[in-house]
Amino acid sequence: MSGALHVIDDDNAPALGDLRDAGPGDLICICPAATTRRDFPKYWEAAGVAMARGAIVSVLNREES
């Protein structure tokens, strides 16, 4: 297990390939501000691939940011 933490927000995000390679032991946090990114649909898709590979994907609520 790699145990990587990937955070996606409006200013920062990991490489899409890194997200797609995420798997068991990895955590992806999607902040509410991430939805304002022009490339957000690509990150949403990559997070889905990572979840299918075993990563944990956490979508934060506005109250949690």
DOMARLO-43597 format. One record per residue (C-alpha): x, y, z; residue in three letters. Coordinates in steps of 0.25 Angstrom, whole numbers, plus 5000, padded with zeros to 4 digits. Example, Ala and Ser with C-alpha at 12.3 -4.5 7.8 and 13.67 -1.06 7.14 Angstrom:
<rs>
504949825031ALA505549965029SER
</rs>
This chain:
<rs>
500050005000MET500550144996SER499750225006GLY499750354997ALA498850465000LEU498350544988HIS497550674990VAL496750744979ILE496350884980ASP496251014972ASP497751044972ASP498450904973ASN498250764968ALA499150644966PRO499450604952ALA498250524946LEU499150404943GLY499550404958ASP498050394962LEU497750284952ARG498850204958ASP498350224972ALA497850094979GLY497750024992PRO498350115004GLY498150244996ASP497250355000LEU496650454990ILE496050584996CYS495150664987ILE494950804992CYS493650884989PRO494450984981ALA494950874972ALA493650884964THR494051024959THR495250964952ARG495050964937ARG495650824937ASP494850774948PHE494150664939PRO495450604936LYS495850594951TYR494450544955TRP494650434944GLU496050404950ALA495550394964ALA494550294959GLY495650204953VAL496450214966ALA495250174974MET495050054965ALA496450014968ARG496250024983GLY496550164987ALA495650244997ILE495050364991VAL494450475000SER493650584995VAL493650695005LEU492350775008ASN492450925008ARG492250925024GLU493550835024GLU494450935016SER
</rs>
